Amino acid sequence: MANTVQAKKRARQSISRRDHNFSLRTEFRTAVKKVLKAIAGGDKSVAQNEFKSTQSTIDKIARKGIFHKNKAARHKSRLSAKVKAMA
């Protein structure tokens, strides 16, 4: 347990940051699932619109440092390839 005032404050801050980061990761997973569901549905225009919104979500999360920029790029690339592969 934290004994100093500074350590107690850091413990409080880490809890709030963890909760915030957790919500951003959840937002990312939900956005990706929406794109995959649209792809499975077979409507390319819906999938493209979902991908566009997901792309901004992924960029936002990478910019905040929740994910590494290469992980964000990898996810965007793979989703883009799946959307483009729709005939």
SULMOQUI-V683117 format. One record per residue. N is the residue number from 1. SS is DSSP state (2 for helix, 1 for strand, 0 for the rest). NEAR is the number of other C-alpha atoms within 8 Angstrom. Layout:
N | SS | NEAR
N | SS | NEAR
This chain:
1 | 0 | 2
2 | 0 | 7
3 | 0 | 6
4 | 0 | 6
5 | 2 | 7
6 | 2 | 6
7 | 2 | 9
8 | 2 | 10
9 | 2 | 8
10 | 2 | 8
11 | 2 | 9
12 | 2 | 8
13 | 2 | 8
14 | 2 | 8
15 | 2 | 8
16 | 2 | 8
17 | 2 | 8
18 | 2 | 8
19 | 2 | 8
20 | 2 | 8
21 | 2 | 9
22 | 2 | 8
23 | 2 | 8
24 | 2 | 10
25 | 2 | 10
26 | 2 | 8
27 | 2 | 9
28 | 2 | 12
29 | 2 | 8
30 | 2 | 8
31 | 2 | 12
32 | 2 | 9
33 | 2 | 8
34 | 2 | 9
35 | 2 | 13
36 | 2 | 10
37 | 2 | 8
38 | 2 | 13
39 | 2 | 13
40 | 2 | 6
41 | 2 | 6
42 | 0 | 7
43 | 0 | 8
44 | 2 | 11
45 | 2 | 6
46 | 2 | 8
47 | 2 | 13
48 | 2 | 9
49 | 2 | 8
50 | 2 | 12
51 | 2 | 12
52 | 2 | 8
53 | 2 | 9
54 | 2 | 12
55 | 2 | 9
56 | 2 | 8
57 | 2 | 11
58 | 2 | 11
59 | 2 | 9
60 | 2 | 8
61 | 2 | 13
62 | 2 | 12
63 | 2 | 8
64 | 0 | 7
65 | 0 | 8
66 | 0 | 10
67 | 0 | 9
68 | 0 | 8
69 | 2 | 9
70 | 2 | 6
71 | 2 | 8
72 | 2 | 12
73 | 2 | 8
74 | 2 | 8
75 | 2 | 8
76 | 2 | 10
77 | 2 | 8
78 | 2 | 8
79 | 2 | 11
80 | 2 | 9
81 | 2 | 8
82 | 2 | 9
83 | 2 | 12
84 | 2 | 7
85 | 0 | 6
86 | 0 | 8
87 | 0 | 4
